[in-house]
Amino acid sequence: MNALDRIVAQEPLAGTLGVARLDGTRTIPLAELYARSGQLAHHLRHTLGLRPGDRIGILAANSLEWVLLDLAALRLKVETAGLEPGKFTPGAALMEEYGLHTLFTDQPAGIPGTVPMSGIWELTEPAAGPQEPLPAVTWGARDVTTVKFTSGSTGVPKGLGATAGSIDSSLTAVQEIFEHKPDDHLFVFLPLSLLQQRYWVYSALLHGHDLTVTTYEAAFATLRRVRPTVVMGVPAFYETARRQIEARLRRSAGHTPQQAARALFGDRIRYLWTGSAPASPAMLRFYGEAGLPLFEGYGLNETCIVTKNHPGAHREGSVGRVLRGKEVLIGEDGVISVRSTHPVNTRYTYARPGDSERVFGPDGTVRTGDIGHIDEDGFLFVHGRADDVIVLDNGRKVVVRPVEELMRADPAIAECVLFSPTQTELVAVVSPAALPADTDAVAARLAAVNAATTPDEHISRVLVADVPFSIENGLLTSQYKPRRPAIQTAYATQLHTQEAGIHA
């Protein structure tokens, strides 16, 4: 019996779910959560007419109702589409685009087929009398349980149907290396619209440990109060936490880093989990020295988790060893591909023509676009992107070519190449069309480009090359394309000097 079938069929014996906000935490035993999800499933089936194979959308912030809807859908063999607030807008067009039977949202909608999240809890109240049991369902390995979406940095997010087999494989592999037990308490604050975050709900139901779900805004206010043993976060979160710990040390003479870290995270941390974007070696060392081991892993929407450092196998600078059920292939060009025993899927459900073919091979192998190598002990090291995508430390992906083209639209600029030296900002190196460079025109173009792009695509500084890029100086190829590594090396000092360049 796979993980989802066990979740559907078996009432958990232990564990609680807490949903935390700034004003407190709402806690429910997992056994009650299971019972209420069953009652909600009855309502979805009999009142809304949902049947196996239908799809619902959930466009809302993290909440107890979000978890209940997801579990009720699993119990009916109904697909979910996790829609991240801020990326999607409720409406008839959204429902039609993604084939939604019903859209559940905490945002104003007022259109047929939408249901407000505020009324979900009442629908989970125990029935007054006997009820017929829910129809038995089983999730086959290739059955799609949910549609998850990419970051949308290239425009409309790509949608990918995640299979039950891929979820079972990932949950099994993670449990093997981290051995979550009933005395564990996992802490989740990233959006539940991201399938990876729902894995920890499933883990709690399977293994009887506690779980707290909150939001990014309430995370730090909640941490010490709930005293988790495991925290799931992205590098940007841990960088912010690091600054808070260092501030505590400055304010409290005589305190050790370990004491300051416990004051923020609580006194029961077993380990910290990070992924989605590269974590700096300095940050990983900081947490290790503070007694809070931070383990980095690697995966994509298209592959789910592929590798992970963990207490039994950890190597600094790597993203860990390959998990059971995954195979990492390194091409002659150094590009990483991933083959899975149970693939997430073999193509996108929603994407532009050609997108699936560029990523998925005929056998389902995923070409990641990342460059890396595996050392003699089986640890994977990721060196960067093979294409022109920059991954910021908040997990957002920025396709740099459109932004570079906007900069080059000014006659004063011959070439523009974007870098992110700290994964927190974009810095442009531009080759002037003529000497002396027209820095006023460059500054004006910088302002115009930032006004026309999203916040993640904003350029913070522009470095104007002293000498235009050329084939002779090694900064252009024979086809007059910028040599990104050579430009990065040539301007390494200025890229890491915050004062250098024209500032936005």
N, C-alpha and C positions, 0 to 999 in steps of 0.2 A: 504494500500500500504506500503510495507516494505521500509527500508532505501535505499537499492540499487535500487529499482524500482523508488523511488523518485529522486535519483541522476541521473538515466538514462533519466527520462522523463521530468524533470523540470529544466529550466535554472535558476541558482541562481540570486537573485535580488540584492545582495550586497556582499561586501568582496573582498579581493585581496589575491593573492599568491605571495610571494616573495621567490626567490631562491638566497641564499647568498653565495658568495665566499669571499676569502680574499681581492679581489680587488673591491668588491662592491656587490650590490643587484640588481637582475633583477626582476621587478615586473609586474604582469599581473592581470587585473580584473578577478574575478571568472567567470563572464559572458563570457569573451573572452576565458578563459580556456575551458569552456564548448563547445563553438562554435568550437574551434580548435580541441578538442578531437573528435568531430563529423566528422570534415574533415579528420582527421587521420583514423577514423574508416572506412570511405569510401575507403581510400587507402588500408587499410589492407584487406578489403573485396574484392575489385575489382582487385587489383594488385597482392596481395599475396594469394588470394583465401581463406581467413580465414572464417570459418563458426562456428555457435554455437557448443560447445563441443570440439573444437580444443584447443590446449594449446600452449602458447608462453612462452619463458623464457626471463627474464630480468636480465642480469649480468652486473651491472654498479653501479657506485657511485651515490649518490643522485643528481638529476638534474630535471629541468623542463620537459625534455623529458621523464624521468621516470614516472612522474605524468601523462603526456599526454597519454603514452602507457597504463597505468593501467586503466585510464578512458575510453579510446577507447575500450579496451578489455571488460569492463563492458557493454558498449553500444552494443557490438556484441554478448554478452553472450559467450565470449571466456575466458577460464581459463588462469591464469598467474601462473608462477613459479618464485618466488622471490629468486634469487641466490646471496648470499652475496659474494662480491669480496674477494679473499683470501682463501675462502673455496672451490670454484669451479673454474675450468679451462675451458674456451670455447673450444669446439671441437666436433667432430662427436660422440665420446663416450658419452659425456654429453647429447647431443640431443637424442641419442638413449635410454639412461638409463631412461630419464624422459619423453619420448614421446613428444618432442617439435616439433611443426610444424615449428616454426621459433625461432631463438635466437637473441635477441637484446643485443648488448654489446658495451662497450667503450674500450674493450681490443682487441689487434690484434687477428684476427681469420682466415679470408681468406679461409673459407670452405663453401660449399653450405649450404644454409639455415640460414646463419647468416647475420644480418643487422647492420651496425654501428650506434651508437646513434647519431653521429655527423650529420647525414642527416635527423633526424626525424623532426626537426623544419620546414624545408622547405615543408614537406609533410602536414603540418597543415595550410598552407596559404589558404585563402578563394578561393573557386572555381570561375572561370571566368564567368560562366553562371549558370543557374538553375540546381539543382541536385535532383534526386529522393530521397525521405526521406529514412533514414535507416529503415530496418525492425524492427517492434516493438518487444521488448523482455521483458520478465518478469523473475525474479529470484525466483524460488520456495524455500521454507525454507530449503529443503534438497539438493538443487543444490550446487555443489562445485564451488566456485569462484576462489580460488587460492590454490596452494600447498605451504605450509610453512614448514620450516625445523628446526629441533632441532639443538642444538649447536654442535653436532658431537663429543662430548667428549669421546664417546665410540667407535669411529671409523667413519664409513660412517654416515652422518647425516640421521636421520629418517625423512621421508616426510609425512605430514599430510594434507589431503584435508579439507579446512575450508569451512563450509556451509554458505549460505546467511542468514539463520535463526540465526546462532550464531553471525554473525556480527551485524545484526539488533538488537538482544537482548542486546549485549554489548553497542552499541551506545546509545540505548534508556536508559539503566540503568545509564550510565555515565552522560548523559545529565540531567537526573532527579536530580542527586545529585550536579552537578557543574554548571548547568544552563549557559552554554556558550551563550553569546549574541553578537550582531553585533559589540559592542565596545570592544570585547575581541580580543586578538592577541596571538595565540598559537605559540610556538617556538619548532621546531623539528630538531634534529641533528643526531639521530641514523639512521641506514640504512633503507631505504624504503623497502628493501627486507624482513624486519620484518613486518608482517601484522599489528601489533599494531601501528606502526608509520603511516601507511596509514589510520588508523581510523581517524586521525586528519585532513587529507585531506577531508575525507568524512564528518566529522563534519562541516568543513568550508562550504562545498557545501550545506549542509542541513540547517545550521543555520546562514549563511551569515557573519561569523566573519573572521578576517584576519588570515593569517598563513604565517610563514616564515619557509622554509626548508633549512637546511645548512648541514655541515659535522662536525664531532667532531673536526677536525683540525681548522675550522673557527669559532667554536661556540663562544669562548670568545671574539674574535675580532668583532663579529656581535651583541652580546647581547645588549650592550648599544645603539648601532646605531639604532636598530629596535624597541626598547622599548616594549617588549612583556608584556602581562599580565599573561601568563601562560607558564612555561617551563617544558618540558618532559625530564627526565634524569634518569640515573642510579646512585647508591650511589657513585661510583668512580668519576663521574663528580662533584657531590656536595662536595666531599672531596677535590678535586682539587680547586674548587671555594672557599671553606672555607679557604684553605691555602692562596689563593690570597687576600681574604678579610682581614685576619689576618696580612698579609704583608703590606697592605695599612694602617692598623691601626698603625703598628710600624713606618711607614714612615711619617705619618701625625698626629702629636701630636694634641690632642684636638678633633679629629674626633670620632664620636660615631660608634658603630658597624652598626647601621642602615644607617648612611651616607656612610660608606665603602661598605656595601652591595648594596646600590643603585648605587654607582659609578660603580659597576661591572654589575649588572643585569638591570640597568635602574630604572626609578622612577614610573613604573606603575604596578609592580608585584601584582597580586591578590593572587596567590598561586603557589607552586612548586609541581610537581608530581614525585614520584619515585616508582620503583619496580624492578623486575628482579633479585634482590639480596637483602639480609638483609641490612637495614640501621641501623647504630649504634644509640643508644639513645642519646649519646653526640652530634652527628651531628644534629639530629632532634631538640634537645633543642637549639643548636647554631642558627639555622635558625629561630626558633620561637622567640628567644630573639632579633634577628636582624630585626624582622618585616616581615619576609618572611616565612609564614607557609609552611612547607614541609610535604606533606601527603603521607604516605606509603600505598601500597596495596599489593595484593597477587593474583597470577594466574600462569598458566603454558601454554605452547603452546597447550596442550591437552584440556584445559578448557577455555582459555582466562581469562579475569579478573573475579575474584570470589568475592573478598572483597576489600573495599577501605575506608580509613579514608577520611573525607571531612569536610568542615566547619560546617555542621550541626551535625556531630557525629564523634568525634575524641578521641581516648584514647591512650596515650603514651605507647609504648611497643607492641601494637597490630598492626595488619595489616587491621583493620577496620571491619565493619559489612558486612554481606553477602548481595550481590546485588540481586535485583529482577531478577528472572529467574534462580537463582542458589540455590543449597542446599548443605550444608557442613555436612558430616557425620563423626563422630569420632569413630573409631573402638575400640575394647577392648584393642588393643595394642597401642592405641593412634594415629594410623596412620590416616591421613586425606584423605577422599575420597570426590569427588565432583559429584553431579548429576545436570544436566542442562535441563531446559525446551527445549532449542534448542542446542543440543550438537555441539561442533566444528566438531566432527565426532565420530564414534564408533570403529574405528581401524585406524592404519597407512596405508597409501597408499604405502609407501616404507619403509621397515624395514626387519630385520633378522627374520627368523622363530621363533615364540614364543613371540616376542616383544609386539605385540598387545594384546595377551592373558594375559601377565603379567601386563598390565596397564589398559586395558578396560574390564569392567565387561560385562556380557551378555546383560544388559539393557543400556549400554553406560556409566555407572558410572566409573569415572576415579580414580584409586588408585594413589595418588600423590607421595607416598613414604616419605612424610614429617610427622613429629609428632607435634601435637598441642592440644589445647583445646579451647573451647568457654566459655567465662565468663557469669555471670548471666545477663549481659546486651546485649549479642549477639555479643561481639567483639571476633574475632579470634586471638589467639596467636600461633605463629609457633616457636617451640623449636629447630628444626633441622631436619636432615635427619634420616630416619629409616634404610637406607642402608649405603653404603660406598661411597657416593658422597659428595664432598665438593663444595659449590657454592662460588666463589670468588666475590669480590665487583664490578668487571666489568661485572658480569652476567655470566661468563664462568663457566661451570660445569666440575669438574675434578673427574673422577672415580679413586679412590685411590688404589684399589686392584692391578691392573697391575703394578703400580709404586712400591708398597710395595713388590710385588713378584720379581721385578728386584733387589731391595735392598737385599732381602733375598737370592739371588742367590750366594752371597759371603759366603763362609764357616764361616767367622768370625761373621756373623750376624744370630741369631736364629729367631728373630721376628722383624718386623718393622710396626709401626703404624703412619699414617700421620694425622696431625692436621693443622688447619689454624686459629691461635688464633686471628688474626686481619682481616681475610678475604682478605688479600693482599699477603700472602706468605704461602708456605707449609713448615712445620717443622716436621721432623721425630723423633720419639722416638724409638730407637732400643735396643733390648735385646741382649747382647753379647753371643756368643756361649760358651765362656769360660772366666774365670777371670785369670789374668788381661785381660781386653779387648784389642784387637788389633786395636788401634785407627788409625794407618797408613792404615790398610786395609779398615776400614770404610771410611776414607777420600778418598781413591782411588775409592771405590765403588760409593761414592757420585758423584764424577766427571764423572764416566762412565755412571751412570744413567741419569744425567743431559744432557750428550751428546746424549743420545738415546731417549730423550723425547721432547715433545713440550714445548714452553716457559711457558705455564700455568701449566705444570706438573713439572716444575723444583723445586727441594727442596733447600731452602735457608740455612737451618741449620739442623744438626743432633745432638740430645741429646742421649748420650750413658748411658743407665741405670746403676746405681751403682750396682744393684743386678739383675740378670736375672729374667725375668717374670716367675712366677710359680703358681701352684694352691694354694700352701701354703700362698704365700703373696697376694693372691687375684687378681693377674694380668692375670691369665689364667683361662679359664673355665675348667670344668671337662673333656671336650673334647679337651683341650689344644689349645683353641682359645683365642686370646687376648681379654681382657675386655676393650673395648675402653673408656667408661666413667671412669672406675677406673684408667686407665693409665693417662687419661687427668687430673684427680684430683691429682694423685700422683706427676705429673710433672707440675702442673699449674704455679708455680713460674718461673721455667726455660723456659716454653713455652712463657711466656710474657716478658722474659728478653732477649733483643736483643743480648747482649754480650755472652750469654750462648751457649755452644755447638761448634761443628765443622762447620765452615762456608764454603759455596761453593766458 
